């Protein structure tokens, strides 16, 4: 853990030397959750249209697990904030109940940075954390929708009037039937993207990266907001 903490400190310090070009801008940033917990994230680009990316449990490198995807989305004009959940980076992947507060902190940080539209993408654990605060997210005017990779909460999705994009692979057999039921019960507006294979959560980027980036970009950049 000391090695990882030292490495993270180097990343944060190094951000001051990175170029400020709007297209290629990348920096480590810090923010605080409402309970006072200090968080870090990797910010890509500068734009009024933004996306928070919330990683899955097994990705012990946290925010860095989304590095390739963030660079591709950044090139399309989307400011991306890859979040390090509390406890990450980690030698062992923790699941902590207050990680839901981290999602809110990341969205609020992007609003403070000038974002006028903010979507949230959550993979597995990250999606579950976002779903727990979906009601609070919808209360934020810039919030424009949620993208769920292998994540579901029938009650939260049934009550949510925001735009929703559900992504799942059929070979994710442990979750597919529950996801199908959650999507069926979800309120409009909603979309689904179903792959025959690809596995769980962020694993789908390995087999379907091009299509996923295209669909995510279209969702985030769409002029529609909220339930419209």
Secondary structure as UniProt FT lines:
FT   HELIX           2..14
FT   HELIX           15..17
FT   TURN            22..24
FT   STRAND          26..32
FT   TURN            34..35
FT   STRAND          38..44
FT   STRAND          49..54
FT   TURN            57..58
FT   TURN            60..61
FT   HELIX           62..66
FT   HELIX           67..74
FT   TURN            75..77
FT   STRAND          79..84
FT   TURN            86..87
FT   TURN            97..98
FT   HELIX           99..112
FT   TURN            113..114
FT   STRAND          117..123
FT   HELIX           125..132
FT   HELIX           134..138
FT   TURN            141..142
FT   STRAND          143..149
FT   HELIX           154..159
FT   STRAND          164..169
FT   TURN            170..171
FT   HELIX           173..185
FT   STRAND          190..195
FT   HELIX           201..203
FT   HELIX           204..221
FT   TURN            226..227
//
